[in-house]
Amino acid sequence: MKKLNFEGMLLDDLWALYEQIGTVLSSRIVVEKQQLEQRLAQLHGRKELDKAIRGEVETSKEDRPRRRYPKVFPKYRNPAVPAETWSGRGKRPRWLVSALKAGRAIEDFKIHSADPGK
């Protein structure tokens, strides 16, 4: 392959070369992608066949039903806005963080009916 002198080429010639290279590259990428997808399909089919021969059943996360969690009742209530509650799980709500910084104790916000020991 002979070397081209890009510095000495006209702008129109450079642009035409650029477009040629772009079309060749895009067509080769498409062909390569098709070949890789065919190979992947073959490998996936072979994997499924091997599992069927061994008697294995593949279950994906989509196939399994989601585990049911028990309902979590609120354990703490904001006295200023009683609709704001917190179950004690996860990040502390802003109203509780600010009250704790102000010097109040977390037991001040406890909902006594939610306490199974009482």
C-alpha positions in Angstrom: 0.0 0.0 0.0 1.5 3.3 -1.0 1.7 6.2 1.5 -0.5 9.2 0.8 0.7 12.7 1.4 -2.3 14.2 3.3 -0.6 17.5 3.8 -0.3 18.1 0.1 -3.9 16.9 -0.8 -6.7 19.3 -1.6 -9.5 19.8 0.9 -12.0 18.2 -1.5 -9.9 15.2 -2.0 -9.4 14.8 1.7 -13.1 15.1 2.3 -13.9 12.5 -0.4 -11.3 10.1 1.2 -12.9 10.7 4.6 -16.4 9.8 3.3 -15.0 6.7 1.6 -13.3 5.5 4.8 -16.5 6.2 6.7 -18.7 4.1 4.4 -16.2 1.2 4.4 -15.9 1.3 8.1 -19.6 1.4 8.7 -20.3 -1.5 6.3 -17.5 -3.6 8.0 -18.9 -2.8 11.4 -22.3 -4.0 10.4 -20.9 -7.3 9.0 -18.8 -7.8 12.1 -21.8 -7.2 14.3 -23.9 -9.7 12.4 -21.2 -12.3 12.7 -20.8 -11.8 16.4 -24.6 -12.0 16.9 -24.7 -15.3 15.0 -21.9 -16.6 17.1 -23.6 -15.6 20.3 -26.8 -17.2 19.1 -24.9 -20.4 18.4 -23.3 -20.3 21.9 -26.5 -19.6 23.6 -28.3 -22.4 21.8 -25.5 -24.8 22.7 -25.7 -23.7 26.3 -29.4 -24.4 26.3 -28.9 -27.7 24.7 -26.3 -28.8 27.2 -28.6 -27.8 30.1 -31.5 -29.7 28.5 -29.3 -32.8 28.2 -28.2 -32.6 31.8 -31.8 -32.0 33.0 -31.1 -28.6 34.4 -33.8 -26.0 34.4 -32.7 -22.4 34.2 -34.8 -19.9 36.2 -34.1 -16.3 35.7 -35.0 -13.5 38.2 -37.9 -12.6 36.0 -39.4 -16.1 36.3 -39.3 -16.2 40.1 -42.0 -14.3 42.0 -40.8 -11.6 44.3 -40.5 -12.6 47.9 -43.2 -11.0 50.1 -42.0 -8.9 53.0 -44.0 -8.4 56.1 -45.6 -5.0 56.6 -43.4 -2.7 58.6 -45.4 -0.5 61.0 -44.2 3.0 62.0 -42.3 3.2 65.3 -41.7 7.0 65.5 -44.0 9.9 64.8 -43.4 13.6 64.3 -45.4 15.4 67.0 -45.6 18.6 65.0 -46.9 16.8 61.9 -48.5 13.5 63.0 -48.7 12.2 59.4 -44.9 12.0 59.3 -43.8 8.7 60.6 -40.7 6.5 60.4 -40.4 2.7 60.8 -36.9 2.8 62.1 -35.5 1.4 58.9 -33.4 3.2 56.3 -32.2 6.7 56.5 -33.6 8.9 59.3 -36.1 11.5 58.1 -35.1 15.2 58.2 -37.6 16.1 60.9 -36.1 13.4 63.2 -32.5 14.4 62.4 -33.2 18.1 63.2 -35.0 17.2 66.4 -32.1 15.0 67.6 -29.6 17.8 66.8 -31.8 20.2 68.8 -31.2 17.9 71.8 -34.3 15.8 72.0 -34.1 12.0 72.4 -35.3 9.5 69.9 -37.5 7.9 72.7 -39.6 11.2 72.7 -40.9 10.3 69.2 -41.6 6.6 69.9 -45.2 5.4 69.1 -46.1 3.3 72.2 -48.9 1.3 70.4 -46.3 0.0 67.9 -44.1 -1.4 70.8 -45.0 -5.1 71.1 -43.5 -5.2 74.6 -46.1 -2.8 76.0 
